[in-house]
Amino acid sequence: MAFTFAAFCYIVALVLTAFLIFFAIWQIIAFDELKTDYKNPIDQCNSLNPLVLPEYGIHFLYNLLFISAFEWLTVFLNLPLILYNIYRYSKRPVMSGPGLYDPTTIMNADMLSYCMKEGWFKLAFYLISFFYYLYRMIYVLVTY
């Protein structure tokens, strides 16, 4: 049993994916509060927009670690979400600061529904990724 750079990458990815799971749950709760009129759109967008770039940065960071560790299957599995995040951020509404959510359009039923589905999809993706990273970490530690 040897501790390799790949094992280190999977450990870092496990910890960071736990944060991403928290971000996804926060997003789902925030949009549910918005849907039930528990909070106003300006406050919700002000609390969600600062989390967008850290989420993208964290996901991109540990994928850079996987690239440097030559874990190509893991990078390939994460590539669709990376490309989606780049696409989503490039098509964001015109705003004064960073983020995706505009308070004037977030209350549209189709936009609110889309954001909720996006949150659930990301939560499912991060949960599956978490257990995959856990499996790969144990596999790398045992086989090398």
Secondary structure, 3 states (H helix, E strand, C coil): CCCCHHHHHHHHHHHHHHHHHHHHHHHHHHHHHHHCCCCCHHHHHHHHHHHHHHHHHHHHHHHHHHHHCCCHHHHHHHHHHHHHHHHHHHCCCCCCCCCCCCCCCCCCHHHHHHHHHHHHHHHHHHHHHHHHHHHHHHHHHHHC
